[in-house]
Amino acid sequence: MTQPPSETATTTQARPLSLLGLGDSVTSGANCDCTPFVDQLASLLADRDHVPVSPVNLGTSGLTAADLASQLGDDPAMRLAVQGADVIVMTIGANDLQPALDRWDQSG
């Protein structure tokens, strides 16, 4: 027996949307006296779409693009988190640029 469309929609909406944040300190919210953007986005999506959102923030301060690529390739828990996510947001690269910025700053 199939459910009427209205019952199916209600059942589907009850499932939380899984939001995964990956990246560096921007993602993690380190050195920021604020709510990390992953949590802010989860609240925005929940309010806008009227669905529960379950955020998971795996941002790590100091992470480089190479570090993240390594984690995605080598860490089974990270791969599982990615596979289970409905939405993935990522910021990465600030720590990759830091050595070049330091050289530029020292060059005067």
VMD Tcl script that builds the backbone (N, CA, C; Angstrom):
set m [mol new atoms 324]
animate dup $m
set s [atomselect $m all]
$s set {name element resname resid chain x y z} {
  {N N MET 1 A 0.846 -1.180 0.000}
  {CA C MET 1 A 0.000 0.000 0.000}
  {C C MET 1 A 0.891 1.242 0.000}
  {N N THR 2 A 0.644 2.140 -0.892}
  {CA C THR 2 A 1.441 3.361 -0.951}
  {C C THR 2 A 0.782 4.455 -0.128}
  {N N GLN 3 A 1.634 5.337 0.367}
  {CA C GLN 3 A 1.131 6.445 1.176}
  {C C GLN 3 A 0.661 7.575 0.268}
  {N N PRO 4 A -0.340 8.315 0.696}
  {CA C PRO 4 A -0.727 9.509 -0.063}
  {C C PRO 4 A 0.449 10.481 -0.124}
  {N N PRO 5 A 0.545 11.305 -1.172}
  {CA C PRO 5 A 1.678 12.231 -1.312}
  {C C PRO 5 A 1.925 13.102 -0.092}
  {N N SER 6 A 0.890 13.573 0.578}
  {CA C SER 6 A 1.096 14.452 1.733}
  {C C SER 6 A 1.810 13.721 2.863}
  {N N GLU 7 A 1.509 12.442 3.076}
  {CA C GLU 7 A 2.183 11.676 4.124}
  {C C GLU 7 A 3.624 11.390 3.735}
  {N N THR 8 A 3.871 11.107 2.467}
  {CA C THR 8 A 5.228 10.853 1.996}
  {C C THR 8 A 6.088 12.096 2.176}
  {N N ALA 9 A 5.571 13.259 1.834}
  {CA C ALA 9 A 6.331 14.500 1.969}
  {C C ALA 9 A 6.685 14.762 3.422}
  {N N THR 10 A 5.757 14.523 4.333}
  {CA C THR 10 A 6.024 14.731 5.754}
  {C C THR 10 A 7.115 13.793 6.236}
  {N N THR 11 A 7.067 12.536 5.817}
  {CA C THR 11 A 8.078 11.559 6.213}
  {C C THR 11 A 9.443 11.970 5.687}
  {N N THR 12 A 9.511 12.414 4.442}
  {CA C THR 12 A 10.775 12.813 3.841}
  {C C THR 12 A 11.353 14.035 4.548}
  {N N GLN 13 A 10.524 15.004 4.914}
  {CA C GLN 13 A 11.004 16.226 5.543}
  {C C GLN 13 A 11.555 15.986 6.942}
  {N N ALA 14 A 11.149 14.916 7.599}
  {CA C ALA 14 A 11.604 14.659 8.961}
  {C C ALA 14 A 13.068 14.233 8.999}
  {N N ARG 15 A 13.592 13.714 7.892}
  {CA C ARG 15 A 14.981 13.274 7.847}
  {C C ARG 15 A 15.895 14.500 7.842}
  {N N PRO 16 A 16.828 14.572 8.782}
  {CA C PRO 16 A 17.726 15.732 8.810}
  {C C PRO 16 A 18.625 15.775 7.573}
  {N N LEU 17 A 18.875 16.973 7.108}
  {CA C LEU 17 A 19.822 17.198 6.035}
  {C C LEU 17 A 21.209 17.189 6.661}
  {N N SER 18 A 22.113 16.410 6.116}
  {CA C SER 18 A 23.466 16.309 6.645}
  {C C SER 18 A 24.367 17.325 5.945}
  {N N LEU 19 A 24.925 18.260 6.720}
  {CA C LEU 19 A 25.806 19.312 6.202}
  {C C LEU 19 A 27.203 19.082 6.754}
  {N N LEU 20 A 28.181 18.895 5.877}
  {CA C LEU 20 A 29.558 18.615 6.276}
  {C C LEU 20 A 30.454 19.776 5.882}
  {N N GLY 21 A 31.231 20.269 6.837}
  {CA C GLY 21 A 32.208 21.317 6.572}
  {C C GLY 21 A 33.612 20.746 6.593}
  {N N LEU 22 A 34.369 21.006 5.535}
  {CA C LEU 22 A 35.757 20.563 5.428}
  {C C LEU 22 A 36.644 21.775 5.191}
  {N N GLY 23 A 37.886 21.703 5.657}
  {CA C GLY 23 A 38.809 22.779 5.348}
  {C C GLY 23 A 39.697 23.179 6.498}
  {N N ASP 24 A 40.072 24.447 6.475}
  {CA C ASP 24 A 41.059 24.983 7.401}
  {C C ASP 24 A 40.396 25.761 8.543}
  {N N SER 25 A 41.127 26.714 9.095}
  {CA C SER 25 A 40.614 27.464 10.247}
  {C C SER 25 A 39.400 28.321 9.905}
  {N N VAL 26 A 39.247 28.692 8.640}
  {CA C VAL 26 A 38.052 29.445 8.248}
  {C C VAL 26 A 36.822 28.577 8.487}
  {N N THR 27 A 36.913 27.314 8.091}
  {CA C THR 27 A 35.809 26.380 8.301}
  {C C THR 27 A 35.605 26.099 9.779}
  {N N SER 28 A 36.695 25.834 10.482}
  {CA C SER 28 A 36.581 25.445 11.894}
  {C C SER 28 A 36.109 26.589 12.784}
  {N N GLY 29 A 36.352 27.818 12.340}
  {CA C GLY 29 A 35.978 28.974 13.151}
  {C C GLY 29 A 37.057 29.372 14.138}
  {N N ALA 30 A 38.265 28.838 13.965}
  {CA C ALA 30 A 39.371 29.174 14.861}
  {C C ALA 30 A 39.716 30.656 14.738}
  {N N ASN 31 A 40.177 31.237 15.817}
  {CA C ASN 31 A 40.580 32.648 15.857}
  {C C ASN 31 A 39.454 33.589 15.441}
  {N N CYS 32 A 38.250 33.156 15.674}
  {CA C CYS 32 A 37.091 33.965 15.299}
  {C C CYS 32 A 36.136 33.970 16.485}
  {N N ASP 33 A 35.844 35.128 16.972}
  {CA C ASP 33 A 34.885 35.227 18.067}
  {C C ASP 33 A 33.487 35.285 17.460}
  {N N CYS 34 A 33.129 34.174 16.782}
  {CA C CYS 34 A 31.867 34.136 16.055}
  {C C CYS 34 A 31.399 32.684 15.933}
  {N N THR 35 A 30.226 32.517 15.393}
  {CA C THR 35 A 29.713 31.185 15.103}
  {C C THR 35 A 30.313 30.743 13.776}
  {N N PRO 36 A 30.945 29.566 13.714}
  {CA C PRO 36 A 31.529 29.101 12.446}
  {C C PRO 36 A 30.487 29.092 11.325}
  {N N PHE 37 A 30.942 29.352 10.094}
  {CA C PHE 37 A 29.995 29.493 8.989}
  {C C PHE 37 A 29.229 28.211 8.705}
  {N N VAL 38 A 29.777 27.055 9.065}
  {CA C VAL 38 A 29.053 25.791 8.864}
  {C C VAL 38 A 27.776 25.796 9.708}
  {N N ASP 39 A 27.881 26.233 10.945}
  {CA C ASP 39 A 26.710 26.309 11.818}
  {C C ASP 39 A 25.742 27.402 11.358}
  {N N GLN 40 A 26.293 28.526 10.889}
  {CA C GLN 40 A 25.430 29.593 10.374}
  {C C GLN 40 A 24.648 29.122 9.153}
  {N N LEU 41 A 25.325 28.390 8.256}
  {CA C LEU 41 A 24.663 27.873 7.062}
  {C C LEU 41 A 23.592 26.854 7.434}
  {N N ALA 42 A 23.886 26.007 8.409}
  {CA C ALA 42 A 22.896 25.021 8.859}
  {C C ALA 42 A 21.630 25.721 9.349}
  {N N SER 43 A 21.790 26.776 10.130}
  {CA C SER 43 A 20.630 27.534 10.625}
  {C C SER 43 A 19.867 28.191 9.487}
  {N N LEU 44 A 20.608 28.766 8.539}
  {CA C LEU 44 A 19.976 29.418 7.396}
  {C C LEU 44 A 19.156 28.419 6.579}
  {N N LEU 45 A 19.743 27.257 6.283}
  {CA C LEU 45 A 19.032 26.237 5.506}
  {C C LEU 45 A 17.802 25.726 6.252}
  {N N ALA 46 A 17.957 25.500 7.546}
  {CA C ALA 46 A 16.832 25.001 8.347}
  {C C ALA 46 A 15.684 26.005 8.353}
  {N N ASP 47 A 16.010 27.281 8.527}
  {CA C ASP 47 A 14.977 28.326 8.548}
  {C C ASP 47 A 14.335 28.515 7.177}
  {N N ARG 48 A 15.155 28.528 6.153}
  {CA C ARG 48 A 14.642 28.789 4.807}
  {C C ARG 48 A 13.814 27.634 4.256}
  {N N ASP 49 A 14.329 26.411 4.456}
  {CA C ASP 49 A 13.692 25.242 3.841}
  {C C ASP 49 A 12.794 24.466 4.794}
  {N N HIS 50 A 12.743 24.897 6.055}
  {CA C HIS 50 A 11.895 24.243 7.055}
  {C C HIS 50 A 12.212 22.750 7.178}
  {N N VAL 51 A 13.513 22.450 7.229}
  {CA C VAL 51 A 13.974 21.072 7.413}
  {C C VAL 51 A 15.015 21.063 8.525}
  {N N PRO 52 A 15.098 19.979 9.274}
  {CA C PRO 52 A 16.174 19.886 10.258}
  {C C PRO 52 A 17.509 19.702 9.533}
  {N N VAL 53 A 18.541 20.365 10.016}
  {CA C VAL 53 A 19.871 20.261 9.421}
  {C C VAL 53 A 20.834 19.824 10.510}
  {N N SER 54 A 21.625 18.813 10.195}
  {CA C SER 54 A 22.604 18.279 11.133}
  {C C SER 54 A 24.010 18.637 10.644}
  {N N PRO 55 A 24.624 19.700 11.216}
  {CA C PRO 55 A 25.955 20.093 10.760}
  {C C PRO 55 A 27.063 19.291 11.441}
  {N N VAL 56 A 28.086 18.964 10.660}
  {CA C VAL 56 A 29.308 18.344 11.175}
  {C C VAL 56 A 30.460 19.179 10.636}
  {N N ASN 57 A 31.263 19.739 11.529}
  {CA C ASN 57 A 32.355 20.614 11.129}
  {C C ASN 57 A 33.680 19.894 11.358}
  {N N LEU 58 A 34.332 19.487 10.268}
  {CA C LEU 58 A 35.624 18.813 10.357}
  {C C LEU 58 A 36.765 19.741 9.956}
  {N N GLY 59 A 36.530 21.047 9.999}
  {CA C GLY 59 A 37.590 22.005 9.705}
  {C C GLY 59 A 38.700 21.905 10.737}
  {N N THR 60 A 39.942 22.076 10.266}
  {CA C THR 60 A 41.116 21.954 11.123}
  {C C THR 60 A 42.040 23.140 10.898}
  {N N SER 61 A 42.350 23.855 11.953}
  {CA C SER 61 A 43.254 24.989 11.859}
  {C C SER 61 A 44.618 24.536 11.349}
  {N N GLY 62 A 45.173 25.272 10.395}
  {CA C GLY 62 A 46.495 24.966 9.859}
  {C C GLY 62 A 46.501 24.015 8.673}
  {N N LEU 63 A 45.354 23.486 8.304}
  {CA C LEU 63 A 45.272 22.504 7.227}
  {C C LEU 63 A 45.597 23.144 5.878}
  {N N THR 64 A 46.350 22.419 5.043}
  {CA C THR 64 A 46.634 22.850 3.674}
  {C C THR 64 A 45.819 22.000 2.709}
  {N N ALA 65 A 45.813 22.402 1.448}
  {CA C ALA 65 A 45.097 21.635 0.429}
  {C C ALA 65 A 45.665 20.221 0.331}
  {N N ALA 66 A 46.984 20.087 0.419}
  {CA C ALA 66 A 47.605 18.758 0.365}
  {C C ALA 66 A 47.190 17.914 1.568}
  {N N ASP 67 A 47.105 18.541 2.737}
  {CA C ASP 67 A 46.665 17.817 3.939}
  {C C ASP 67 A 45.242 17.295 3.765}
  {N N LEU 68 A 44.367 18.149 3.254}
  {CA C LEU 68 A 42.974 17.744 3.071}
  {C C LEU 68 A 42.867 16.624 2.042}
  {N N ALA 69 A 43.611 16.743 0.950}
  {CA C ALA 69 A 43.599 15.687 -0.069}
  {C C ALA 69 A 44.073 14.366 0.527}
  {N N SER 70 A 45.089 14.434 1.371}
  {CA C SER 70 A 45.596 13.227 2.027}
  {C C SER 70 A 44.544 12.622 2.949}
  {N N GLN 71 A 43.882 13.467 3.734}
  {CA C GLN 71 A 42.823 12.973 4.625}
  {C C GLN 71 A 41.707 12.300 3.836}
  {N N LEU 72 A 41.312 12.927 2.746}
  {CA C LEU 72 A 40.225 12.374 1.942}
  {C C LEU 72 A 40.613 11.035 1.321}
  {N N GLY 73 A 41.901 10.868 1.031}
  {CA C GLY 73 A 42.356 9.620 0.436}
  {C C GLY 73 A 42.682 8.534 1.436}
  {N N ASP 74 A 43.161 8.928 2.615}
  {CA C ASP 74 A 43.704 7.950 3.560}
  {C C ASP 74 A 42.866 7.687 4.801}
  {N N ASP 75 A 41.970 8.571 5.146}
  {CA C ASP 75 A 41.239 8.464 6.410}
  {C C ASP 75 A 39.846 7.868 6.179}
  {N N PRO 76 A 39.636 6.610 6.609}
  {CA C PRO 76 A 38.332 5.977 6.391}
  {C C PRO 76 A 37.173 6.751 7.033}
  {N N ALA 77 A 37.395 7.344 8.193}
  {CA C ALA 77 A 36.328 8.106 8.858}
  {C C ALA 77 A 35.960 9.344 8.036}
  {N N MET 78 A 36.961 9.984 7.443}
  {CA C MET 78 A 36.707 11.156 6.602}
  {C C MET 78 A 35.922 10.744 5.355}
  {N N ARG 79 A 36.327 9.654 4.734}
  {CA C ARG 79 A 35.612 9.182 3.541}
  {C C ARG 79 A 34.167 8.840 3.879}
  {N N LEU 80 A 33.947 8.226 5.029}
  {CA C LEU 80 A 32.596 7.873 5.460}
  {C C LEU 80 A 31.751 9.134 5.683}
  {N N ALA 81 A 32.353 10.149 6.290}
  {CA C ALA 81 A 31.638 11.411 6.517}
  {C C ALA 81 A 31.232 12.051 5.190}
  {N N VAL 82 A 32.133 12.020 4.217}
  {CA C VAL 82 A 31.842 12.591 2.901}
  {C C VAL 82 A 30.729 11.805 2.215}
  {N N GLN 83 A 30.810 10.493 2.283}
  {CA C GLN 83 A 29.798 9.653 1.635}
  {C C GLN 83 A 28.414 9.852 2.244}
  {N N GLY 84 A 28.349 10.151 3.526}
  {CA C GLY 84 A 27.065 10.304 4.200}
  {C C GLY 84 A 26.477 11.698 4.154}
  {N N ALA 85 A 27.220 12.653 3.600}
  {CA C ALA 85 A 26.762 14.047 3.603}
  {C C ALA 85 A 25.834 14.343 2.432}
  {N N ASP 86 A 24.797 15.122 2.719}
  {CA C ASP 86 A 23.921 15.624 1.660}
  {C C ASP 86 A 24.517 16.872 1.017}
  {N N VAL 87 A 25.154 17.701 1.844}
  {CA C VAL 87 A 25.754 18.952 1.383}
  {C C VAL 87 A 27.156 19.035 1.976}
  {N N ILE 88 A 28.130 19.405 1.141}
  {CA C ILE 88 A 29.509 19.583 1.607}
  {C C ILE 88 A 29.945 21.001 1.257}
  {N N VAL 89 A 30.470 21.710 2.260}
  {CA C VAL 89 A 31.048 23.034 2.034}
  {C C VAL 89 A 32.507 22.981 2.458}
  {N N MET 90 A 33.343 23.758 1.757}
  {CA C MET 90 A 34.770 23.659 2.012}
  {C C MET 90 A 35.447 25.006 1.782}
  {N N THR 91 A 36.368 25.336 2.672}
  {CA C THR 91 A 37.301 26.435 2.434}
  {C C THR 91 A 38.682 25.888 2.714}
  {N N ILE 92 A 39.578 26.107 1.792}
  {CA C ILE 92 A 40.941 25.595 1.927}
  {C C ILE 92 A 41.847 26.488 1.081}
  {N N GLY 93 A 43.073 26.624 1.487}
  {CA C GLY 93 A 44.036 27.359 0.673}
  {C C GLY 93 A 44.744 28.491 1.378}
  {N N ALA 94 A 44.175 29.011 2.453}
  {CA C ALA 94 A 44.823 30.131 3.145}
  {C C ALA 94 A 46.212 29.738 3.638}
  {N N ASN 95 A 46.350 28.527 4.156}
  {CA C ASN 95 A 47.647 28.087 4.672}
  {C C ASN 95 A 48.624 27.750 3.549}
  {N N ASP 96 A 48.120 27.479 2.356}
  {CA C ASP 96 A 48.990 27.262 1.202}
  {C C ASP 96 A 49.604 28.583 0.742}
  {N N LEU 97 A 48.883 29.670 0.909}
  {CA C LEU 97 A 49.360 30.988 0.491}
  {C C LEU 97 A 50.289 31.647 1.501}
  {N N GLN 98 A 50.241 31.215 2.740}
  {CA C GLN 98 A 50.991 31.899 3.794}
  {C C GLN 98 A 52.488 32.010 3.508}
  {N N PRO 99 A 53.182 30.950 3.037}
  {CA C PRO 99 A 54.617 31.113 2.748}
  {C C PRO 99 A 54.893 32.207 1.706}
  {N N ALA 100 A 54.071 32.299 0.675}
  {CA C ALA 100 A 54.258 33.340 -0.340}
  {C C ALA 100 A 54.005 34.724 0.256}
  {N N LEU 101 A 53.003 34.841 1.106}
  {CA C LEU 101 A 52.729 36.125 1.760}
  {C C LEU 101 A 53.874 36.529 2.675}
  {N N ASP 102 A 54.452 35.552 3.381}
  {CA C ASP 102 A 55.593 35.844 4.254}
  {C C ASP 102 A 56.779 36.354 3.437}
  {N N ARG 103 A 57.061 35.712 2.284}
  {CA C ARG 103 A 58.174 36.153 1.427}
  {C C ARG 103 A 57.915 37.562 0.894}
  {N N TRP 104 A 56.691 37.831 0.479}
  {CA C TRP 104 A 56.341 39.148 -0.046}
  {C C TRP 104 A 56.498 40.207 1.044}
  {N N ASP 105 A 56.051 39.877 2.257}
  {CA C ASP 105 A 56.144 40.807 3.377}
  {C C ASP 105 A 57.601 41.109 3.707}
  {N N GLN 106 A 58.468 40.102 3.647}
  {CA C GLN 106 A 59.886 40.283 3.969}
  {C C GLN 106 A 60.628 41.054 2.882}
  {N N SER 107 A 60.105 41.040 1.662}
  {CA C SER 107 A 60.785 41.732 0.569}
  {C C SER 107 A 60.604 43.246 0.649}
  {N N GLY 108 A 59.702 43.675 1.530}
  {CA C GLY 108 A 59.519 45.086 1.800}
  {C C GLY 108 A 58.765 45.784 0.761}
}
mol reanalyze $m
mol bondsrecalc $m
mol representation Tube
mol addrep $m
